[in-house]
Amino acid sequence: MNTDIENLFKDRVLGHPAGLMVLFFTEMWERFSFYGMRILLILFLTAPIISDNPGWEWPRENALALIGTYASLLYLTPIIGGYVADRITGYRLAVVLGCIIMTLGHAAMALETTVSFYMGLALLVIGTGFFKPNITSIISEMYKGKESKKDGAYTIFYMGVNAGAFFGMMLCGYLAENYGWSYGFGLAGIFMFLGMLQFLLAKNLFGEIGGKPTNISIDKKANKESTKQEEHAQLEKLNPFTAVDYILIVLSSLGGLIYLFNDPIEKISGSQIIPFSIFGLSGSNGIVLIALILFLVLIVSRIARYIPVVRDRIIAVAIFGLFTVFFFAAFEQALGSMTLFARDYTNRQLIGTAATVFKIVDTLLTTVPLIIISWVLYLLAKKTYTKIGWSNLVLAVAFVGIWALVILRLTDKLSQEGNQIDASWFGILNSFFIITLAPFFSRWWESKYNPTAAMKYGIGLILLGLGFAVLAYGSSGIEPGARTASVSMIFLIITYLLHTMGELCLSPLGLSYLSKLVPARMIGFMFGIWYLAIAIGQKAAGTAGGMIDKISEEYSLGIFFLVFALVPISVGLLSVFLNPVLKKLMHGVR
């Protein structure tokens, strides 16, 4: 394995092995397809049936219930996909399987029939489970023994994530809103397939890295875990999972899954998985309440078995996990209510000087990143054309397609006298602000002014709330029950800026602190719990966002967004207030 790592580092691009750039582009195309499709969901489901670009005209509550369940499942299946790769397929094969399954999912959605739509969502959830955890595992394996280079590698990889999201939302959104939904869904699938193909054709570059696990490698991993356990012997007592623990895990998981599936089924079709009441609540709500109680019993009982230092640190992780739920419940309104606000309540028509300025900015915003990424492709091909020529050729074809679509979009926009901004365009602002602001936040974290974990969470949540406060102020003049309005887009732009700053404060921290605070024997379990916290936040986002019509009709749209301002700010202030307590619970871990 060390030989394979050394061989990878012989051919370098931007100071890193060429294999990292293959992973960069694989992730870029996967995120292109993922975010390109995701931004279309709420628009397609709620678009009028009778229109130039007919959708399904679902009530917003129904659409957001389905989207919340879909987004939540995307953070649960990677727990299974990572386990399967570790034990059976290996990381590389899992990535390929994930890409193929997701390609089929996009193709199914492009058909726009009821059966194919739900089948497409299911395939995307399963495919993401194989892809998401395992491509990052390949990077981790590539940099064994070269940990000093790992931070830089993940930074480059993270840029691929945001580049894919940026172009996916821009181009899939453009085709879907201007030519038809099938074009947007189909485009996502095409680039997902090309991403898989270029990765598969580059397999010779990786040697055995990420390959199918053998009994020897599994034994080595077991020995390594055993060593870690011995190192932690001073801090923890043995805490194996008991039969009761496993029963609690199974029952609470089943209860949560029943609720996830029942919520959209109940709203869309009026039927329920559990047709009887529990504790005076509807079947699914009663089941999820029982599941929550069982889950809390599981966590508390396991925490109680550790010595005080370990117990305190896990309590700190649990508190951060709770803050994470609140963060994502508000932040992921970008997937639902904020996209609806962009389409129905924002003045997206520019004329005169404003239109000219936007066309210039939009052109630079589109072409400059694409030029930079094309240059990276040239550097990769220059280094590896003799080893993975076919992979480079597939990448070149993909980039020709991207350039063609970008030119088509720009030509279309520049030929218009004014400029009608697509509702999906605002989704790219998050990726753009991440790419531009991430270096500044990285320097902040490396300086002597680096805040504590609780302060970072507090700042992130407060910035998130302030973003919604801007949106609440911008929509304060909209009459209760209004279905359309013409609010200046500046409010939405500032909101995305503040939300991105909040994300940079909070989102990258969770897994890092988890790995530092949790004992070795519990790390896998707690990683699963952390993804569960994000999944709960995703579902809560859909449920809360689905109340947009009820609240805006009874009160106003401004009040709807004001709720999303006050809750994160309050939780953020609580995090700041708890800073001394959390520092004590962390016992010196920073």
NORZIZI-V951952 format. One record per residue. N is the residue number from 0. OMEGA is omega in radians with two decimals (999 if undefined). Layout:
n->N omega->OMEGA
n->N omega->OMEGA
This chain:
n->0 omega->3.11
n->1 omega->3.10
n->2 omega->3.11
n->3 omega->3.13
n->4 omega->3.13
n->5 omega->3.10
n->6 omega->3.12
n->7 omega->-3.06
n->8 omega->3.10
n->9 omega->3.12
n->10 omega->-3.03
n->11 omega->3.03
n->12 omega->-3.08
n->13 omega->3.09
n->14 omega->-3.12
n->15 omega->-3.13
n->16 omega->-3.13
n->17 omega->3.12
n->18 omega->3.10
n->19 omega->3.14
n->20 omega->3.04
n->21 omega->3.10
n->22 omega->3.08
n->23 omega->-3.10
n->24 omega->3.08
n->25 omega->3.11
n->26 omega->3.14
n->27 omega->-3.12
n->28 omega->3.09
n->29 omega->3.11
n->30 omega->3.05
n->31 omega->-3.10
n->32 omega->-3.08
n->33 omega->-3.10
n->34 omega->3.09
n->35 omega->3.10
n->36 omega->-3.03
n->37 omega->-3.10
n->38 omega->-3.11
n->39 omega->-2.99
n->40 omega->-3.07
n->41 omega->3.14
n->42 omega->-3.13
n->43 omega->-3.05
n->44 omega->-3.07
n->45 omega->-3.14
n->46 omega->-3.14
n->47 omega->3.10
n->48 omega->3.13
n->49 omega->3.13
n->50 omega->3.12
n->51 omega->-3.14
n->52 omega->-2.97
n->53 omega->3.01
n->54 omega->-3.09
n->55 omega->3.09
n->56 omega->3.06
n->57 omega->2.93
n->58 omega->-3.08
n->59 omega->-3.14
n->60 omega->3.14
n->61 omega->-3.12
n->62 omega->-3.10
n->63 omega->3.04
n->64 omega->3.12
n->65 omega->-3.11
n->66 omega->3.12
n->67 omega->3.10
n->68 omega->3.12
n->69 omega->-3.11
n->70 omega->3.13
n->71 omega->-3.13
n->72 omega->3.13
n->73 omega->3.13
n->74 omega->3.11
n->75 omega->-3.12
n->76 omega->3.08
n->77 omega->3.09
n->78 omega->3.12
n->79 omega->-3.12
n->80 omega->3.10
n->81 omega->3.13
n->82 omega->-3.14
n->83 omega->-3.13
n->84 omega->3.14
n->85 omega->-2.97
n->86 omega->-2.96
n->87 omega->-2.91
n->88 omega->-2.93
n->89 omega->-3.03
n->90 omega->-3.04
n->91 omega->3.13
n->92 omega->3.11
n->93 omega->3.10
n->94 omega->3.14
n->95 omega->3.11
n->96 omega->3.12
n->97 omega->3.14
n->98 omega->-3.13
n->99 omega->-3.13
n->100 omega->3.13
n->101 omega->3.07
n->102 omega->3.09
n->103 omega->3.11
n->104 omega->3.11
n->105 omega->3.13
n->106 omega->3.12
n->107 omega->-3.12
n->108 omega->-3.14
n->109 omega->3.14
n->110 omega->3.05
n->111 omega->2.99
n->112 omega->-3.10
n->113 omega->-3.12
n->114 omega->-3.10
n->115 omega->3.14
n->116 omega->-3.14
n->117 omega->3.08
n->118 omega->3.12
n->119 omega->3.11
n->120 omega->3.14
n->121 omega->3.13
n->122 omega->3.12
n->123 omega->3.11
n->124 omega->-3.14
n->125 omega->-3.13
n->126 omega->3.11
n->127 omega->3.11
n->128 omega->3.09
n->129 omega->-3.00
n->130 omega->-2.90
n->131 omega->-3.06
n->132 omega->-2.91
n->133 omega->3.10
n->134 omega->3.06
n->135 omega->3.09
n->136 omega->3.09
n->137 omega->3.12
n->138 omega->3.14
n->139 omega->-3.13
n->140 omega->3.13
n->141 omega->-3.00
n->142 omega->3.04
n->143 omega->-3.09
n->144 omega->3.13
n->145 omega->-3.04
n->146 omega->-3.12
n->147 omega->-3.13
n->148 omega->-2.97
n->149 omega->-3.13
n->150 omega->3.11
n->151 omega->3.13
n->152 omega->-3.14
n->153 omega->3.08
n->154 omega->3.10
n->155 omega->-3.14
n->156 omega->3.14
n->157 omega->3.07
n->158 omega->3.07
n->159 omega->3.08
n->160 omega->-3.05
n->161 omega->3.06
n->162 omega->3.11
n->163 omega->3.11
n->164 omega->-3.12
n->165 omega->-3.07
n->166 omega->3.11
n->167 omega->-3.14
n->168 omega->-3.12
n->169 omega->-2.99
n->170 omega->3.07
n->171 omega->3.10
n->172 omega->3.14
n->173 omega->-3.14
n->174 omega->-3.08
n->175 omega->-3.07
n->176 omega->-3.07
n->177 omega->-3.09
n->178 omega->-3.14
n->179 omega->-3.07
n->180 omega->-3.11
n->181 omega->3.13
n->182 omega->3.12
n->183 omega->3.12
n->184 omega->-3.11
n->185 omega->3.13
n->186 omega->3.11
n->187 omega->-3.14
n->188 omega->-3.13
n->189 omega->-3.09
n->190 omega->3.00
n->191 omega->3.13
n->192 omega->3.13
n->193 omega->3.09
n->194 omega->3.10
n->195 omega->-3.07
n->196 omega->-3.13
n->197 omega->3.09
n->198 omega->-3.12
n->199 omega->-3.11
n->200 omega->3.13
n->201 omega->-3.02
n->202 omega->-3.11
n->203 omega->-3.12
n->204 omega->-2.98
n->205 omega->-3.09
n->206 omega->-3.14
n->207 omega->-3.12
n->208 omega->-3.14
n->209 omega->-3.10
n->210 omega->-3.11
n->211 omega->-3.11
n->212 omega->3.06
n->213 omega->3.11
n->214 omega->-3.13
n->215 omega->-3.10
n->216 omega->3.10
n->217 omega->3.10
n->218 omega->3.11
n->219 omega->-3.14
n->220 omega->3.12
n->221 omega->3.12
n->222 omega->3.13
n->223 omega->3.12
n->224 omega->3.13
n->225 omega->3.10
n->226 omega->3.12
n->227 omega->3.14
n->228 omega->3.12
n->229 omega->3.14
n->230 omega->-3.13
n->231 omega->-3.06
n->232 omega->-3.14
n->233 omega->-3.05
n->234 omega->-3.04
n->235 omega->2.98
n->236 omega->-3.14
n->237 omega->-3.07
n->238 omega->-3.11
n->239 omega->3.07
n->240 omega->3.11
n->241 omega->3.09
n->242 omega->3.11
n->243 omega->3.10
n->244 omega->-3.12
n->245 omega->3.10
n->246 omega->3.12
n->247 omega->3.12
n->248 omega->-3.10
n->249 omega->-3.08
n->250 omega->3.14
n->251 omega->3.10
n->252 omega->3.13
n->253 omega->3.12
n->254 omega->3.11
n->255 omega->-3.14
n->256 omega->3.10
n->257 omega->3.13
n->258 omega->-3.12
n->259 omega->-3.12
n->260 omega->-3.06
n->261 omega->-3.06
n->262 omega->3.11
n->263 omega->3.13
n->264 omega->-3.13
n->265 omega->-3.09
n->266 omega->-3.04
n->267 omega->-3.05
n->268 omega->-3.13
n->269 omega->3.11
n->270 omega->-3.13
n->271 omega->3.05
n->272 omega->3.09
n->273 omega->-2.99
n->274 omega->-3.13
n->275 omega->-3.09
n->276 omega->3.11
n->277 omega->-3.10
n->278 omega->-3.12
n->279 omega->3.12
n->280 omega->3.04
n->281 omega->-3.04
n->282 omega->-3.08
n->283 omega->3.12
n->284 omega->3.08
n->285 omega->3.13
n->286 omega->-3.11
n->287 omega->3.07
n->288 omega->3.09
n->289 omega->3.13
n->290 omega->3.13
n->291 omega->3.12
n->292 omega->3.12
n->293 omega->3.13
n->294 omega->3.12
n->295 omega->3.08
n->296 omega->3.13
n->297 omega->-3.09
n->298 omega->-3.09
n->299 omega->-3.11
n->300 omega->3.12
n->301 omega->3.13
n->302 omega->-3.08
n->303 omega->-3.08
n->304 omega->-3.12
n->305 omega->3.06
n->306 omega->-2.98
n->307 omega->-3.09
n->308 omega->3.14
n->309 omega->3.14
n->310 omega->-3.14
n->311 omega->-3.11
n->312 omega->3.12
n->313 omega->3.05
n->314 omega->3.09
n->315 omega->3.10
n->316 omega->-3.13
n->317 omega->3.12
n->318 omega->3.08
n->319 omega->3.10
n->320 omega->3.10
n->321 omega->3.08
n->322 omega->-3.14
n->323 omega->3.10
n->324 omega->-3.14
n->325 omega->-3.12
n->326 omega->-3.07
n->327 omega->3.09
n->328 omega->3.10
n->329 omega->-3.06
n->330 omega->-3.08
n->331 omega->2.93
n->332 omega->3.05
n->333 omega->3.14
n->334 omega->-3.03
n->335 omega->-2.97
n->336 omega->3.13
n->337 omega->3.06
n->338 omega->3.05
n->339 omega->3.10
n->340 omega->3.12
n->341 omega->-3.09
n->342 omega->-2.93
n->343 omega->-3.00
n->344 omega->-3.08
n->345 omega->3.06
n->346 omega->-3.09
n->347 omega->-3.13
n->348 omega->3.11
n->349 omega->3.11
n->350 omega->3.04
n->351 omega->-3.09
n->352 omega->-3.14
n->353 omega->3.12
n->354 omega->-3.14
n->355 omega->3.14
n->356 omega->-3.13
n->357 omega->-3.13
n->358 omega->3.11
n->359 omega->-3.13
n->360 omega->-3.12
n->361 omega->3.12
n->362 omega->3.12
n->363 omega->-3.12
n->364 omega->-3.09
n->365 omega->-2.98
n->366 omega->-3.07
n->367 omega->3.09
n->368 omega->-3.12
n->369 omega->3.07
n->370 omega->-3.13
n->371 omega->-3.11
n->372 omega->3.08
n->373 omega->3.09
n->374 omega->3.08
n->375 omega->3.08
n->376 omega->3.11
n->377 omega->3.13
n->378 omega->3.12
n->379 omega->-3.13
n->380 omega->-3.14
n->381 omega->-3.10
n->382 omega->-2.90
n->383 omega->-3.02
n->384 omega->3.12
n->385 omega->-3.08
n->386 omega->-3.07
n->387 omega->-3.08
n->388 omega->-3.13
n->389 omega->3.09
n->390 omega->3.11
n->391 omega->3.13
n->392 omega->3.11
n->393 omega->3.09
n->394 omega->3.13
n->395 omega->3.10
n->396 omega->3.12
n->397 omega->-3.12
n->398 omega->3.03
n->399 omega->3.10
n->400 omega->3.13
n->401 omega->3.13
n->402 omega->3.13
n->403 omega->3.13
n->404 omega->3.11
n->405 omega->3.13
n->406 omega->3.10
n->407 omega->-3.12
n->408 omega->-3.12
n->409 omega->3.11
n->410 omega->3.12
n->411 omega->-3.10
n->412 omega->-3.10
n->413 omega->-3.12
n->414 omega->3.12
n->415 omega->3.11
n->416 omega->3.03
n->417 omega->3.07
n->418 omega->3.07
n->419 omega->-3.10
n->420 omega->3.10
n->421 omega->3.12
n->422 omega->-3.12
n->423 omega->-3.09
n->424 omega->-3.07
n->425 omega->3.12
n->426 omega->-3.11
n->427 omega->-3.07
n->428 omega->3.13
n->429 omega->3.13
n->430 omega->-3.14
n->431 omega->-3.12
n->432 omega->3.09
n->433 omega->-3.11
n->434 omega->-3.08
n->435 omega->-3.03
n->436 omega->-3.07
n->437 omega->3.14
n->438 omega->-3.14
n->439 omega->3.12
n->440 omega->3.10
n->441 omega->3.10
n->442 omega->3.11
n->443 omega->-3.11
n->444 omega->-3.11
n->445 omega->-3.10
n->446 omega->3.12
n->447 omega->3.13
n->448 omega->-3.13
n->449 omega->-3.10
n->450 omega->3.05
n->451 omega->-3.12
n->452 omega->-3.12
n->453 omega->3.12
n->454 omega->3.10
n->455 omega->3.09
n->456 omega->-3.13
n->457 omega->3.14
n->458 omega->-3.13
n->459 omega->-3.13
n->460 omega->3.12
n->461 omega->3.09
n->462 omega->3.09
n->463 omega->3.12
n->464 omega->3.12
n->465 omega->3.08
n->466 omega->3.11
n->467 omega->3.08
n->468 omega->3.07
n->469 omega->-3.14
n->470 omega->3.10
n->471 omega->3.11
n->472 omega->-3.13
n->473 omega->-3.10
n->474 omega->-3.07
n->475 omega->-3.13
n->476 omega->-3.13
n->477 omega->-3.12
n->478 omega->3.08
n->479 omega->3.10
n->480 omega->-3.13
n->481 omega->3.14
n->482 omega->3.09
n->483 omega->3.06
n->484 omega->-3.10
n->485 omega->-3.12
n->486 omega->3.12
n->487 omega->-3.12
n->488 omega->-3.10
n->489 omega->3.14
n->490 omega->3.14
n->491 omega->3.13
n->492 omega->3.12
n->493 omega->3.11
n->494 omega->3.12
n->495 omega->3.12
n->496 omega->-3.13
n->497 omega->3.12
n->498 omega->3.13
n->499 omega->3.09
n->500 omega->3.07
n->501 omega->3.12
n->502 omega->-3.13
n->503 omega->3.09
n->504 omega->-2.92
n->505 omega->-2.93
n->506 omega->-3.10
n->507 omega->-2.96
n->508 omega->-2.94
n->509 omega->-3.07
n->510 omega->3.12
n->511 omega->3.14
n->512 omega->3.11
n->513 omega->-3.11
n->514 omega->-3.14
n->515 omega->-2.98
n->516 omega->-2.99
n->517 omega->3.10
n->518 omega->-3.01
n->519 omega->-3.07
n->520 omega->-3.05
n->521 omega->-2.98
n->522 omega->-3.14
n->523 omega->3.13
n->524 omega->-3.08
n->525 omega->3.02
n->526 omega->3.08
n->527 omega->3.11
n->528 omega->-3.12
n->529 omega->3.06
n->530 omega->3.10
n->531 omega->3.11
n->532 omega->3.11
n->533 omega->3.13
n->534 omega->3.10
n->535 omega->3.09
n->536 omega->3.13
n->537 omega->3.13
n->538 omega->3.10
n->539 omega->3.10
n->540 omega->3.12
n->541 omega->-3.13
n->542 omega->-3.14
n->543 omega->3.12
n->544 omega->3.14
n->545 omega->3.12
n->546 omega->-3.05
n->547 omega->-3.12
n->548 omega->-3.11
n->549 omega->-3.10
n->550 omega->-3.11
n->551 omega->3.09
n->552 omega->-3.10
n->553 omega->-3.13
n->554 omega->3.07
n->555 omega->3.10
n->556 omega->3.10
n->557 omega->3.11
n->558 omega->3.11
n->559 omega->-3.13
n->560 omega->3.11
n->561 omega->3.08
n->562 omega->3.13
n->563 omega->3.04
n->564 omega->-3.02
n->565 omega->-3.08
n->566 omega->3.12
n->567 omega->3.12
n->568 omega->3.13
n->569 omega->3.13
n->570 omega->3.10
n->571 omega->3.10
n->572 omega->3.08
n->573 omega->3.11
n->574 omega->3.10
n->575 omega->-3.14
n->576 omega->-3.11
n->577 omega->-3.07
n->578 omega->3.13
n->579 omega->-3.13
n->580 omega->-3.12
n->581 omega->3.07
n->582 omega->3.13
n->583 omega->-3.14
n->584 omega->-3.09
n->585 omega->3.06
n->586 omega->3.01
n->587 omega->3.11
n->588 omega->3.12
n->589 omega->999
